[in-house]
Amino acid sequence: MNKHVENIIDKVDELIKNKGWGLKNNKLTKVYGFKNYEEVIQFLNVISEKINEQNHHPLMSINYNKLHIELFTFDSNSLTKKDIELAVSIDKLYLDFSI
């Protein structure tokens, strides 16, 4: 296994062990909770700028006060550095949003 792949695996493991992310069907997944639907929409507006800036668009769905996010790089058919960077960015924005 090359160093790049090992680095990706290490970072994915850290997100799973320490940041509440999961791995399902080779996609990074996480559910963020909010007080209500309006807060979910507000948070989507906050993260949309970062998503567009990084030009990496996750699968997202809303279930009233929950935002489900799946990260995966379709071009390479795998998890990549882009997925990890966006996961870290979204987590940071969520912490700032929740304060």
C-alpha positions in Angstrom: 0.0 0.0 0.0 1.4 3.4 -0.9 1.8 6.3 1.5 -1.0 8.3 0.0 -3.5 5.5 0.6 -2.2 4.9 4.1 -2.6 8.6 4.9 -6.2 8.6 3.6 -7.0 5.5 5.7 -5.5 7.1 8.8 -7.5 10.2 8.4 -10.7 8.3 7.8 -10.1 6.2 10.9 -9.6 9.5 12.9 -12.9 10.9 11.6 -14.7 7.7 12.6 -13.1 7.3 16.0 -13.0 10.9 17.1 -15.4 13.0 15.1 -18.6 10.9 14.9 -18.3 10.0 11.2 -19.2 6.5 9.9 -18.4 4.4 6.9 -21.2 3.0 4.9 -20.9 1.5 1.4 -17.4 3.1 1.2 -18.8 6.5 1.9 -18.1 8.8 4.9 -21.4 9.5 6.6 -22.6 11.7 9.4 -25.9 12.9 10.8 -26.0 16.4 12.3 -28.8 17.4 14.6 -30.6 20.7 15.0 -33.5 22.2 16.9 -35.7 22.3 13.9 -36.0 22.4 10.1 -35.2 26.1 9.8 -31.9 25.5 11.6 -31.0 22.8 9.1 -31.7 25.2 6.2 -29.6 27.9 7.9 -26.7 25.5 8.3 -27.0 24.4 4.7 -26.6 28.0 3.7 -23.5 28.3 5.9 -21.8 25.2 4.4 -22.8 25.8 0.8 -20.1 28.4 0.4 -17.4 26.0 1.7 -18.8 23.2 -0.5 -18.6 25.4 -3.6 -15.2 26.8 -2.6 -13.8 23.2 -2.4 -15.8 22.2 -5.5 -16.8 19.0 -3.8 -20.5 18.3 -3.5 -21.8 15.8 -1.0 -25.0 13.8 -1.0 -27.3 15.5 1.5 -30.8 14.8 2.8 -33.0 16.4 5.4 -35.3 14.7 7.8 -37.0 17.5 9.8 -34.2 18.4 12.2 -31.5 16.1 10.9 -29.0 16.6 8.1 -27.5 13.5 6.6 -24.3 13.9 4.7 -22.4 11.3 2.6 -19.0 12.1 1.2 -17.4 10.1 -1.7 -15.4 11.1 -4.7 -17.3 9.8 -7.7 -14.5 10.6 -10.2 -12.1 8.2 -8.5 -14.8 5.8 -7.2 -13.2 6.0 -3.7 -12.7 8.2 -0.7 -10.0 10.9 -1.3 -8.3 13.8 0.3 -11.2 16.0 -0.9 -13.7 14.0 1.2 -11.6 14.3 4.3 -11.0 18.0 3.9 -14.7 18.7 3.4 -15.6 16.5 6.4 -13.2 18.5 8.6 -14.6 21.8 7.2 -18.2 20.8 7.8 -17.4 19.7 11.4 -15.7 23.0 12.1 -18.6 25.0 10.6 -21.0 22.9 12.7 -19.1 23.7 15.9 -19.1 27.4 15.1 -22.8 27.3 14.1 -23.8 25.5 17.3 -22.2 28.0 19.7 
